[in-house]
């Protein structure tokens, strides 16, 4: 429920502030809720959201955003 509430509450604002950001929501019976970020050089990080509250989901998304600079800077040539 936390992931569902996060999307319902924040989707429009996220898209408004980041119109070119791919933000895909897929519903599937029995699927595990998760959020995935794709950084430079094809590096992906996934966080599972089972049992998290809306606030905890927000924190997980914020953490992925915060990590972007460190992940991208760690790549050779940066």
N, CA, C and O atoms as CSV, one atom per row, in Angstrom:
chain,resi,resn,atom,element,x,y,z
A,1,UNK,N,N,0.818,-1.199,0.000
A,1,UNK,CA,C,0.000,0.000,0.000
A,1,UNK,C,C,0.858,1.258,0.000
A,1,UNK,O,O,0.453,2.268,-0.576
A,2,UNK,N,N,2.030,1.229,0.628
A,2,UNK,CA,C,2.881,2.408,0.666
A,2,UNK,C,C,3.329,2.841,-0.719
A,2,UNK,O,O,3.338,4.031,-1.034
A,3,UNK,N,N,3.704,1.862,-1.551
A,3,UNK,CA,C,4.140,2.182,-2.920
A,3,UNK,C,C,2.979,2.757,-3.721
A,3,UNK,O,O,3.149,3.723,-4.466
A,4,UNK,N,N,1.815,2.170,-3.569
A,4,UNK,CA,C,0.622,2.642,-4.291
A,4,UNK,C,C,0.291,4.080,-3.866
A,4,UNK,O,O,-0.014,4.925,-4.707
A,5,UNK,N,N,0.353,4.346,-2.579
A,5,UNK,CA,C,0.070,5.706,-2.084
A,5,UNK,C,C,1.127,6.701,-2.553
A,5,UNK,O,O,0.802,7.832,-2.915
A,6,UNK,N,N,2.393,6.279,-2.545
A,6,UNK,CA,C,3.463,7.155,-3.020
A,6,UNK,C,C,3.210,7.581,-4.461
A,6,UNK,O,O,3.326,8.761,-4.792
A,7,UNK,N,N,2.866,6.632,-5.310
A,7,UNK,CA,C,2.607,6.944,-6.722
A,7,UNK,C,C,1.391,7.857,-6.842
A,7,UNK,O,O,1.432,8.849,-7.570
A,8,UNK,N,N,0.323,7.534,-6.142
A,8,UNK,CA,C,-0.896,8.353,-6.220
A,8,UNK,C,C,-0.646,9.781,-5.751
A,8,UNK,O,O,-1.207,10.725,-6.306
A,9,UNK,N,N,0.185,9.941,-4.742
A,9,UNK,CA,C,0.450,11.261,-4.168
A,9,UNK,C,C,1.468,12.061,-4.977
A,9,UNK,O,O,1.337,13.279,-5.100
A,10,UNK,N,N,2.479,11.393,-5.529
A,10,UNK,CA,C,3.634,12.101,-6.073
A,10,UNK,C,C,3.820,12.056,-7.583
A,10,UNK,O,O,4.611,12.833,-8.117
A,11,UNK,N,N,3.128,11.185,-8.282
A,11,UNK,CA,C,3.396,10.999,-9.712
A,11,UNK,C,C,3.315,12.307,-10.497
A,11,UNK,O,O,4.243,12.636,-11.236
A,12,UNK,N,N,2.241,13.044,-10.352
A,12,UNK,CA,C,2.072,14.271,-11.140
A,12,UNK,C,C,3.162,15.296,-10.845
A,12,UNK,O,O,3.672,15.934,-11.766
A,13,UNK,N,N,3.525,15.461,-9.580
A,13,UNK,CA,C,4.588,16.404,-9.230
A,13,UNK,C,C,5.937,15.968,-9.790
A,13,UNK,O,O,6.699,16.793,-10.295
A,14,UNK,N,N,6.228,14.688,-9.702
A,14,UNK,CA,C,7.505,14.179,-10.226
A,14,UNK,C,C,7.576,14.420,-11.726
A,14,UNK,O,O,8.597,14.892,-12.226
A,15,UNK,N,N,6.516,14.107,-12.446
A,15,UNK,CA,C,6.515,14.306,-13.900
A,15,UNK,C,C,6.554,15.789,-14.260
A,15,UNK,O,O,7.172,16.165,-15.256
A,16,UNK,N,N,5.908,16.625,-13.473
A,16,UNK,CA,C,5.915,18.063,-13.734
A,16,UNK,C,C,7.332,18.630,-13.584
A,16,UNK,O,O,7.757,19.462,-14.385
A,17,UNK,N,N,8.057,18.178,-12.558
A,17,UNK,CA,C,9.413,18.679,-12.305
A,17,UNK,C,C,10.451,18.016,-13.204
A,17,UNK,O,O,11.525,18.574,-13.427
A,18,UNK,N,N,10.136,16.825,-13.723
A,18,UNK,CA,C,11.083,16.054,-14.541
A,18,UNK,C,C,10.353,15.471,-15.745
A,18,UNK,O,O,10.168,14.256,-15.817
A,19,UNK,N,N,9.932,16.311,-16.695
A,19,UNK,CA,C,9.074,15.825,-17.780
A,19,UNK,C,C,9.699,14.747,-18.660
A,19,UNK,O,O,8.967,13.977,-19.281
A,20,UNK,N,N,11.023,14.667,-18.734
A,20,UNK,CA,C,11.645,13.651,-19.583
A,20,UNK,C,C,12.060,12.405,-18.805
A,20,UNK,O,O,12.575,11.453,-19.391
A,21,UNK,N,N,11.840,12.403,-17.492
A,21,UNK,CA,C,12.206,11.262,-16.659
A,21,UNK,C,C,11.287,10.081,-16.946
A,21,UNK,O,O,10.068,10.205,-16.825
A,22,UNK,N,N,11.861,8.927,-17.327
A,22,UNK,CA,C,11.014,7.747,-17.472
A,22,UNK,C,C,10.522,7.309,-16.089
A,22,UNK,O,O,11.327,6.947,-15.231
A,23,UNK,N,N,9.231,7.341,-15.877
A,23,UNK,CA,C,8.628,6.975,-14.597
A,23,UNK,C,C,7.518,6.001,-14.947
A,23,UNK,O,O,6.406,6.409,-15.282
A,24,UNK,N,N,7.818,4.731,-14.871
A,24,UNK,CA,C,6.911,3.688,-15.329
A,24,UNK,C,C,6.280,3.000,-14.131
A,24,UNK,O,O,6.975,2.595,-13.199
A,25,UNK,N,N,4.970,2.871,-14.162
A,25,UNK,CA,C,4.244,2.170,-13.109
A,25,UNK,C,C,3.556,0.974,-13.765
A,25,UNK,O,O,2.787,1.119,-14.715
A,26,UNK,N,N,3.851,-0.192,-13.241
A,26,UNK,CA,C,3.228,-1.410,-13.768
A,26,UNK,C,C,2.567,-2.147,-12.618
A,26,UNK,O,O,3.200,-2.428,-11.600
A,27,UNK,N,N,1.314,-2.453,-12.784
A,27,UNK,CA,C,0.609,-3.239,-11.778
A,27,UNK,C,C,0.486,-4.670,-12.271
A,27,UNK,O,O,0.194,-4.922,-13.440
A,28,UNK,N,N,0.713,-5.590,-11.365
A,28,UNK,CA,C,0.593,-6.999,-11.701
A,28,UNK,C,C,0.258,-7.752,-10.419
A,28,UNK,O,O,0.945,-7.602,-9.409
A,29,UNK,N,N,-0.778,-8.544,-10.459
A,29,UNK,CA,C,-1.196,-9.313,-9.292
A,29,UNK,C,C,-0.046,-10.193,-8.813
A,29,UNK,O,O,0.530,-10.959,-9.586
A,30,UNK,N,N,0.275,-10.074,-7.546
A,30,UNK,CA,C,1.312,-10.905,-6.946
A,30,UNK,C,C,2.733,-10.390,-7.137
A,30,UNK,O,O,3.679,-11.011,-6.652
A,31,UNK,N,N,2.902,-9.268,-7.833
A,31,UNK,CA,C,4.250,-8.726,-8.059
A,31,UNK,C,C,4.764,-8.055,-6.788
A,31,UNK,O,O,3.983,-7.527,-5.997
A,32,UNK,N,N,6.064,-8.078,-6.602
A,32,UNK,CA,C,6.696,-7.432,-5.461
A,32,UNK,C,C,6.931,-5.959,-5.798
A,32,UNK,O,O,7.545,-5.660,-6.822
A,33,UNK,N,N,6.458,-5.038,-4.965
A,33,UNK,CA,C,6.682,-3.619,-5.270
A,33,UNK,C,C,8.164,-3.265,-5.144
A,33,UNK,O,O,8.839,-3.668,-4.197
A,34,UNK,N,N,8.645,-2.508,-6.112
A,34,UNK,CA,C,10.042,-2.094,-6.083
A,34,UNK,C,C,10.210,-0.807,-6.870
A,34,UNK,O,O,9.348,-0.422,-7.659
A,35,UNK,N,N,11.337,-0.153,-6.640
A,35,UNK,CA,C,11.716,1.028,-7.414
A,35,UNK,C,C,13.129,0.774,-7.908
A,35,UNK,O,O,13.971,0.243,-7.183
A,36,UNK,N,N,13.380,1.165,-9.168
A,36,UNK,CA,C,14.682,0.935,-9.762
A,36,UNK,C,C,15.174,2.232,-10.377
A,36,UNK,O,O,14.409,2.965,-11.004
A,37,UNK,N,N,16.454,2.507,-10.194
A,37,UNK,CA,C,17.089,3.673,-10.819
A,37,UNK,C,C,18.152,3.168,-11.774
A,37,UNK,O,O,18.895,2.235,-11.467
A,38,UNK,N,N,18.214,3.798,-12.938
A,38,UNK,CA,C,19.260,3.472,-13.908
A,38,UNK,C,C,20.179,4.687,-13.998
A,38,UNK,O,O,19.762,5.777,-14.390
A,39,UNK,N,N,21.441,4.468,-13.625
A,39,UNK,CA,C,22.442,5.526,-13.631
A,39,UNK,C,C,23.243,5.462,-14.928
A,39,UNK,O,O,22.957,4.650,-15.808
A,40,UNK,N,N,24.253,6.332,-15.034
A,40,UNK,CA,C,25.124,6.316,-16.212
A,40,UNK,C,C,25.770,4.941,-16.372
A,40,UNK,O,O,25.887,4.184,-15.409
A,41,UNK,N,N,26.178,4.634,-17.577
A,41,UNK,CA,C,26.874,3.403,-17.917
A,41,UNK,C,C,26.031,2.155,-17.656
A,41,UNK,O,O,26.579,1.067,-17.477
A,42,UNK,N,N,24.715,2.302,-17.633
A,42,UNK,CA,C,23.810,1.162,-17.489
A,42,UNK,C,C,23.754,0.555,-16.100
A,42,UNK,O,O,23.209,-0.537,-15.933
A,43,UNK,N,N,24.295,1.225,-15.110
A,43,UNK,CA,C,24.253,0.706,-13.738
A,43,UNK,C,C,22.845,0.886,-13.193
A,43,UNK,O,O,22.271,1.972,-13.277
A,44,UNK,N,N,22.293,-0.182,-12.634
A,44,UNK,CA,C,20.940,-0.148,-12.082
A,44,UNK,C,C,20.974,-0.541,-10.612
A,44,UNK,O,O,21.740,-1.413,-10.203
A,45,UNK,N,N,20.139,0.113,-9.834
A,45,UNK,CA,C,19.948,-0.244,-8.418
A,45,UNK,C,C,18.457,-0.387,-8.181
A,45,UNK,O,O,17.658,0.427,-8.644
A,46,UNK,N,N,18.094,-1.430,-7.457
A,46,UNK,CA,C,16.693,-1.717,-7.169
A,46,UNK,C,C,16.498,-1.786,-5.660
A,46,UNK,O,O,17.329,-2.333,-4.935
A,47,UNK,N,N,15.391,-1.224,-5.205
A,47,UNK,CA,C,15.020,-1.282,-3.792
A,47,UNK,C,C,13.639,-1.927,-3.711
A,47,UNK,O,O,12.698,-1.484,-4.370
A,48,UNK,N,N,13.528,-2.964,-2.910
A,48,UNK,CA,C,12.242,-3.635,-2.717
A,48,UNK,C,C,11.433,-2.866,-1.683
A,48,UNK,O,O,11.976,-2.427,-0.669
A,49,UNK,N,N,10.150,-2.704,-1.929
A,49,UNK,CA,C,9.303,-1.840,-1.111
A,49,UNK,C,C,8.244,-2.589,-0.309
A,49,UNK,O,O,7.306,-1.973,0.195
A,50,UNK,N,N,8.377,-3.892,-0.186
A,50,UNK,CA,C,7.385,-4.689,0.550
A,50,UNK,C,C,7.191,-4.168,1.959
A,50,UNK,O,O,8.158,-4.025,2.708
A,51,UNK,N,N,5.965,-3.885,2.325
A,51,UNK,CA,C,5.623,-3.507,3.686
A,51,UNK,C,C,6.035,-2.110,4.103
A,51,UNK,O,O,5.874,-1.746,5.268
A,52,UNK,N,N,6.568,-1.307,3.171
A,52,UNK,CA,C,6.984,0.038,3.539
A,52,UNK,C,C,5.800,1.002,3.527
A,52,UNK,O,O,4.838,0.824,2.780
A,53,UNK,N,N,5.895,2.012,4.360
A,53,UNK,CA,C,4.883,3.074,4.361
A,53,UNK,C,C,5.182,4.039,3.212
A,53,UNK,O,O,6.233,3.957,2.576
A,54,UNK,N,N,4.255,4.941,2.962
A,54,UNK,CA,C,4.472,5.945,1.923
A,54,UNK,C,C,5.732,6.768,2.226
A,54,UNK,O,O,6.520,7.053,1.325
A,55,UNK,N,N,5.916,7.142,3.480
A,55,UNK,CA,C,7.093,7.926,3.872
A,55,UNK,C,C,8.386,7.132,3.660
A,55,UNK,O,O,9.397,7.698,3.244
A,56,UNK,N,N,8.360,5.835,3.942
A,56,UNK,CA,C,9.541,4.995,3.742
A,56,UNK,C,C,9.848,4.825,2.253
A,56,UNK,O,O,11.014,4.791,1.857
A,57,UNK,N,N,8.805,4.720,1.431
A,57,UNK,CA,C,8.992,4.652,-0.020
A,57,UNK,C,C,9.628,5.952,-0.502
A,57,UNK,O,O,10.553,5.930,-1.314
A,58,UNK,N,N,9.134,7.081,-0.004
A,58,UNK,CA,C,9.709,8.380,-0.351
A,58,UNK,C,C,11.194,8.411,0.013
A,58,UNK,O,O,12.011,8.906,-0.764
A,59,UNK,N,N,11.542,7.895,1.170
A,59,UNK,CA,C,12.937,7.842,1.594
A,59,UNK,C,C,13.782,6.966,0.690
A,59,UNK,O,O,14.927,7.308,0.393
A,60,UNK,N,N,13.234,5.836,0.246
A,60,UNK,CA,C,13.960,4.937,-0.649
A,60,UNK,C,C,14.229,5.612,-1.986
A,60,UNK,O,O,15.327,5.502,-2.531
A,61,UNK,N,N,13.233,6.306,-2.513
A,61,UNK,CA,C,13.404,7.030,-3.783
A,61,UNK,C,C,14.437,8.141,-3.609
A,61,UNK,O,O,15.308,8.325,-4.459
A,62,UNK,N,N,14.338,8.869,-2.517
A,62,UNK,CA,C,15.296,9.949,-2.249
A,62,UNK,C,C,16.723,9.409,-2.161
A,62,UNK,O,O,17.658,10.034,-2.661
A,63,UNK,N,N,16.887,8.263,-1.535
A,63,UNK,CA,C,18.212,7.648,-1.420
A,63,UNK,C,C,18.775,7.296,-2.794
A,63,UNK,O,O,19.959,7.521,-3.044
A,64,UNK,N,N,17.957,6.751,-3.684
A,64,UNK,CA,C,18.417,6.434,-5.034
A,64,UNK,C,C,18.842,7.696,-5.779
A,64,UNK,O,O,19.845,7.688,-6.493
A,65,UNK,N,N,18.094,8.763,-5.617
A,65,UNK,CA,C,18.443,10.036,-6.259
A,65,UNK,C,C,19.754,10.564,-5.692
A,65,UNK,O,O,20.622,11.015,-6.439
A,66,UNK,N,N,19.898,10.507,-4.367
A,66,UNK,CA,C,21.098,11.000,-3.703
A,66,UNK,C,C,22.338,10.216,-4.133
A,66,UNK,O,O,23.418,10.792,-4.265
A,67,UNK,N,N,22.193,8.922,-4.349
A,67,UNK,CA,C,23.319,8.070,-4.728
A,67,UNK,C,C,23.797,8.314,-6.154
A,67,UNK,O,O,24.912,7.921,-6.496
A,68,UNK,N,N,22.999,8.942,-6.984
A,68,UNK,CA,C,23.330,9.100,-8.400
A,68,UNK,C,C,24.699,9.743,-8.602
A,68,UNK,O,O,25.493,9.255,-9.406
A,69,UNK,N,N,24.985,10.823,-7.890
A,69,UNK,CA,C,26.270,11.490,-8.053
A,69,UNK,C,C,27.435,10.595,-7.704
A,69,UNK,O,O,28.432,10.561,-8.426
A,70,UNK,N,N,27.324,9.862,-6.595
A,70,UNK,CA,C,28.404,8.968,-6.174
A,70,UNK,C,C,28.594,7.815,-7.153
A,70,UNK,O,O,29.725,7.476,-7.500
A,71,UNK,N,N,27.499,7.212,-7.600
A,71,UNK,CA,C,27.580,6.081,-8.528
A,71,UNK,C,C,28.209,6.535,-9.834
A,71,UNK,O,O,29.119,5.881,-10.344
A,72,UNK,N,N,27.732,7.648,-10.382
A,72,UNK,CA,C,28.257,8.130,-11.662
A,72,UNK,C,C,29.711,8.567,-11.544
A,72,UNK,O,O,30.496,8.341,-12.465
A,73,UNK,N,N,30.091,9.197,-10.413
A,73,UNK,CA,C,31.465,9.653,-10.219
A,73,UNK,C,C,32.435,8.486,-10.065
A,73,UNK,O,O,33.620,8.624,-10.369
A,74,UNK,N,N,31.946,7.342,-9.598
A,74,UNK,CA,C,32.809,6.174,-9.370
A,74,UNK,C,C,33.184,5.470,-10.674
A,74,UNK,O,O,34.068,4.613,-10.680
A,75,UNK,N,N,32.540,5.814,-11.749
A,75,UNK,CA,C,32.819,5.144,-13.022
A,75,UNK,C,C,34.106,5.681,-13.626
A,75,UNK,O,O,34.412,6.865,-13.483
A,76,UNK,N,N,34.858,4.823,-14.299
A,76,UNK,CA,C,36.106,5.264,-14.938
A,76,UNK,C,C,35.855,6.417,-15.911
A,76,UNK,O,O,34.868,6.420,-16.647
A,77,UNK,N,N,36.742,7.371,-15.903
A,77,UNK,CA,C,36.633,8.497,-16.820
A,77,UNK,C,C,35.836,9.671,-16.250
A,77,UNK,O,O,35.709,10.708,-16.901
A,78,UNK,N,N,35.305,9.514,-15.047
A,78,UNK,CA,C,34.539,10.623,-14.434
A,78,UNK,C,C,35.316,11.259,-13.327
A,78,UNK,O,O,34.836,12.203,-12.698
